[in-house]
Amino acid sequence: MHTITRTSTTDMEVTSIRLERELKDKLKEIAGNQGYQALIRDVLWNYVHQKSGEWKPRFSRADIRASIAATAQQDERCVLTGKLIPSQQPMLLGLTKNGDMVPLSVESLGD
């Protein structure tokens, strides 16, 4: 997995966002020692990179434990190659070592 470069909080702009209490509690639970605000920034940066085409692989083939055939229900991006998988096209769902299901292009696991 890649490391995200951290910006000093003194170099950041303050932004207010309203979150449901349950969502904030879940974010805190997931974030652990990282802090939920840092987690929110990571989630937002990942989204921006994926949507802007600045995507970089976060997984390697060694991270995938198993895969199953699937059909994309919306546009997805392969976590190994960065290749766009258009909606309604064949794809694979890869089970990672951490138990996450991630989108894979059909050819991404080939030799």
ROTORDO-662300 format. One record per residue (C-alpha): residue in three letters; x, y, z. Coordinates in steps of 0.1 Angstrom, whole numbers, always signed. Layout:
// residues N
  lose      x      y      z
   ALA      X      Y      Z
...
END
This chain:
// residues 111
  lose      x      y      z
   MET     +0     +0     +0
   HIS    +12    +35     -7
   THR    +20    +62    +19
   ILE     +1    +94    +18
   THR    +23   +125    +22
   ARG    +11   +145    +52
   THR     +6   +183    +52
   SER    +11   +201    +84
   THR    -23   +211    +98
   THR    -10   +247   +101
   ASP     -8   +247    +62
   MET    -44   +236    +59
   GLU    -76   +256    +56
   VAL   -103   +252    +81
   THR   -135   +238    +66
   SER   -167   +231    +85
   ILE   -187   +200    +75
   ARG   -218   +186    +92
   LEU   -219   +149    +98
   GLU   -245   +127   +113
   ARG   -234   +117   +148
   GLU   -236    +80   +139
   LEU   -213    +86   +108
   LYS   -188   +106   +130
   ASP   -188    +78   +156
   LYS   -182    +52   +129
   LEU   -153    +72   +114
   LYS   -137    +76   +148
   GLU   -141    +38   +154
   ILE   -125    +30   +120
   ALA    -97    +56   +123
   GLY    -84    +45   +157
   ASN    -52    +64   +166
   GLN    -51    +80   +131
   GLY    -79   +103   +140
   TYR   -112   +107   +120
   GLN   -103   +140   +104
   ALA    -71   +124    +89
   LEU    -93    +95    +77
   ILE   -117   +118    +61
   ARG    -89   +136    +43
   ASP    -75   +102    +31
   VAL   -109    +92    +18
   LEU   -114   +125     +0
   TRP    -79   +124    -16
   ASN    -85    +88    -28
   TYR   -118    +99    -43
   VAL   -102   +129    -60
   HIS    -73   +109    -74
   GLN    -96    +82    -87
   LYS   -120   +106   -104
   SER    -93   +129   -118
   GLY    -73   +102   -135
   GLU    -43   +106   -111
   TRP    -49    +71    -98
   LYS    -20    +51    -87
   PRO    -21    +14    -78
   ARG    -26     +7    -41
   PHE    -25    -31    -44
   SER     -3    -57    -60
   ARG    -12    -92    -72
   ALA     +2   -106    -39
   ASP    -25    -87    -20
   ILE    -53   -107    -38
   ARG    -62   -139    -21
   ALA    -91   -150    -44
   SER   -113   -136    -71
   ILE   -148   -142    -85
   ALA   -164   -132   -118
   ALA   -187   -102   -117
   THR   -204    -76   -138
   ALA   -197    -39   -131
   GLN   -229    -21   -121
   GLN   -212    +13   -125
   ASP   -178    +24   -138
   GLU   -150    +10   -117
   ARG   -112    +12   -118
   CYS    -90    -19   -115
   VAL    -70    -16    -83
   LEU    -40    -33    -99
   THR    -38    -16   -133
   GLY    -59    +15   -130
   LYS    -78     +5   -161
   LEU   -114    +17   -163
   ILE   -140    -10   -162
   PRO   -171     +4   -178
   SER   -206     -3   -164
   GLN   -221    -36   -175
   GLN   -188    -51   -185
   PRO   -172    -83   -171
   MET   -148    -78   -142
   LEU   -135    -97   -112
   LEU   -140    -90    -75
   GLY   -107    -96    -57
   LEU   -106   -106    -20
   THR    -76    -89     -4
   LYS    -56   -101    +26
   ASN    -75    -76    +47
   GLY   -108    -91    +37
   ASP   -118    -62    +14
   MET   -135    -68    -20
   VAL   -118    -47    -47
   PRO   -125    -43    -85
   LEU   -102    -60   -109
   SER   -101    -60   -147
   VAL   -105    -94   -162
   GLU    -69    -94   -176
   SER    -53    -80   -144
   LEU    -46   -114   -129
   GLY    -33   -130   -161
   ASP     +2   -142   -166
END
